[in-house]
Amino acid sequence: MKITNLEIFHVQPRWSFLKISTDDGIVGWGEPILEGRAKTVEAAVMEYKKFLIGQDPLRTEYLWQSMYRNTFYRGGVIMMSAISGIEQALLDIKGKHYGLPIYEMLGGVYRDKIRIYGHCWGATTEKIITRALERQEKGFTAIKILVEPFTANRGVKKYIESQITCFAEIRAALGDEMDIAIDFHGRLTPDIAIQVIRGIEKYYPLFVEEACLPENTDAMARISAAVGTSMATGERLVGRGAFRPLFESGAVDVVQPDLCHAGGIMEVKKIAAMAETYYCKVAPHNPLGPISLAANIQLGACTPNFLIAEHFGMKEEWDLGEGYLAEQFVVEDGYIRINDKPGLGIEVNEDMLSERSFDGNWDSPRLYAEDDETIIDW
């Protein structure tokens, strides 16, 4: 079997799907994308196309290593996002060739259902609570909210107390059965983050995500040492080497590699194995589409320290596969059950790719403080 073609489809709301075709008719799907840089990642995928055409798609590790190592410069979020989507499609082909789900090729079933949390962002506490209650009614048992960015004009005391009050009101509205994670999005400095976390600890957050930006591991370790809450990070890091300092410093309790950025399914499986030796859980980052979710489910099915999967909820249920997949994922009592279909376990509806296509030029919003136009970290 040989690879014959690679095609990219940019689809709404902001995703890119990759189709790899072979000479025996088997096709594989992946999701090579970097939010706001879809065209850039597409160019990277197409640069690999010349090398991949004519290769045996079953040599997954060989092809991954060749894409990663056969160039002077390694890694980087653009190249690794391209490699991630390609690897997902190659494993999809391999699974279909052998008639096995990817999780069977990576150790077999560890759990038969994957817990999932839903995003509940909103401009006010009331809007967050409304959406959270809707998630609860749909069967979710865990959600994630987003901290507001700190700007100096708010005043330190006013800001910190407002974030603590917001979390307390959400906890009161949802009760003790709903787990609530909170994403700081790297918007706070360590000193402010520590004070906010100490204020919300008594409401038992599932984890605190990106309490500060991840470039400074020592700063993250400082926050972790000062609080008793599970600290999470990793969505902006690529390749297993970038995660080593987190584990060694004790900066993280829940690691969040993105299967569409960090290197693909097998690379995140390796990162999860590293995390296991430090008693860390894995909750992959996933604000993307149904192919990415399918890859997350395959990983979760065979990974002992997998904690929970992410459901972004952009455009309602599209990232659960509505319209895009022949059979979309269903959340029941907070879980998605795995299936025994080969490869990624999905069938892509190619007609919908044309119906929901766009030019791929979605960009991340640029945020500024109202008073002085200070740049706010997105």
C-alpha positions, -999 to +999 in steps of 0.1 A: +000+000+000+012+035-009+001+070-002-013+087-033-026+121-022-030+146+007-060+170+006-068+198+031-104+210+037-110+242+056-144+240+073-165+262+096-162+273+122-124+274+121-111+239+115-090+221+089-094+184+080-068+163+062-076+134+039-048+110+030-056+086+002-039+053-007-037+031-038-058+004-023-088+027-016-083+032+022-084+068+033-074+083+066-085+115+083-066+139+106-070+175+119-038+195+112-046+230+125-033+258+147-061+281+158-058+313+137-030+299+115-048+273+094-032+285+061+002+284+076-002+248+088-017+238+054+015+251+038+035+229+062+014+199+054+019+205+016+056+207+021+056+172+035+034+160+006+063+154-018+080+132+008+049+113+017+036+104-017+046+069-025+054+060+011+039+030+029+014+046+053+017+017+078+052+027+087+038+053+111+068+057+135+093+058+106+073+085+087+069+105+120+106+104+127+114+113+091+092+144+092+105+155+125+142+147+122+151+149+085+156+187+087+180+209+106+153+226+125+130+204+146+097+210+163+079+243+166+041+246+169+035+250+131+055+219+120+043+198+149+007+207+142+012+196+106+029+163+117+001+158+143-027+158+117-007+136+093+000+111+120-037+109+130-046+101+094-018+075+091-031+057+122-066+059+109-054+041+077-034+016+098-065+008+119-087+004+089-061-018+072-059-042+101-096-039+111-087-025+146-094+007+165-063+028+172-066+021+209-063-017+203-029-010+185-018+011+215-024-013+243-061-022+242-091-011+262-084+004+296-118+021+299-149+017+278-161+053+282-145+087+283-156+115+307-160+149+290-164+184+301-181+213+284-171+249+281-193+275+299-179+309+290-199+340+293-197+378+297-214+377+331-218+352+360-255+348+351-247+338+315-221+313+327-246+298+351-273+296+324-250+278+300-237+255+328-273+245+337-279+237+301-248+215+300-261+198+332-294+191+315-276+176+285-258+151+308-225+168+315-210+163+350-181+186+345-176+221+330-149+247+325-152+284+330-128+312+321-113+338+345-116+374+334-083+391+324-067+413+350-061+450+341-046+475+365-076+499+363-098+473+380-079+475+413-063+444+428-088+439+457-118+445+435-106+421+408-096+392+431-128+394+451-149+395+419-133+363+405-137+344+439-174+356+441-180+345+405-167+310+412-187+307+445-219+317+428-214+291+400-207+264+426-238+273+446-260+272+414-247+238+402-243+220+435-216+196+446-222+169+419-208+191+390-170+194+387-159+229+377-125+236+361-113+271+356-090+284+329-068+314+337-056+314+301-022+327+311-037+360+318-025+365+354+009+370+370+019+345+397+012+368+426-024+376+415-030+340+405-020+326+439-045+350+456-074+340+433-067+303+437-065+305+474-099+322+474-116+295+452-099+264+467-127+259+492-151+254+463-130+225+450-121+233+414-114+202+392-082+220+382-068+254+375-056+257+339-027+280+328-024+300+361+003+319+343+020+316+309+040+284+306+073+298+293+086+301+329+085+268+346+098+281+379+070+306+381+044+278+375+062+257+402+060+287+426+022+289+421+018+251+425+038+251+457+017+279+472-018+263+467-035+230+473-055+229+440-046+207+410-026+227+385-030+221+348-010+233+317+005+221+285-017+232+256+009+255+242+038+230+244+048+206+217+069+174+218+077+154+248+109+173+255+089+205+263+070+187+291+100+173+310+107+205+330+070+206+341+073+172+356+107+176+371+098+209+388+065+197+403+047+225+385+018+204+372-008+179+384-028+177+352-009+179+319-028+191+288-010+183+255-031+189+224-032+160+200-034+184+170-003+204+181+020+183+204+028+156+178-002+134+174-017+105+192+014+084+198+035+114+209+008+123+234+007+087+245+044+090+252+038+123+271+011+105+292+036+077+300+060+104+313+033+120+333+023+087+349+058+083+364+052+117+382+017+107+393+002+133+369-031+130+351-038+138+315-066+160+302-057+169+266-065+203+252-091+202+225-109+233+212-112+218+178-134+196+157-148+160+156-117+144+142-096+158+170-122+146+195-121+111+179-083+111+184-088+121+220-112+093+226-088+067+211-061+080+234-083+080+265-095+045+259-060+030+263-043+055+287-045+047+324-039+082+337-064+099+313-086+122+333-111+139+311-117+151+275-126+186+264-157+196+244-155+232+232-191+235+221-184+260+192-214+261+169-235+240+192-227+203+187-205+205+155-174+194+174-194+163+185-196+156+148-231+169+140-232+170+102-196+162+098-197+125+108-221+098+097-227+091+134-220+119+158-207+114+194-233+114+222-227+125+258-245+103+283-242+109+320-211+129+314-193+103+292-188+093+256-187+055+250-159+042+228-168+020+198-150-008+182-149+006+146-114+006+130-090+034+130-104+066+145-138+050+147-155+076+126-168+081+090-165+116+076-194+130+056-175+145+027-205+163+012-207+184+044-171+195+039-182+214+008-213+228+024-195+242+054-162+252+037-146+285+041-113+302+031-094+292+063-087+328+073-102+327+108-079+346+132-078+348+170-095+379+185-073+407+196-082+419+231-074+453+247-083+469+280-110+496+276-092+523+295-057+524+280-057+497+252-033+475+272-029+442+253-047+414+270-034+379+266-059+358+247 
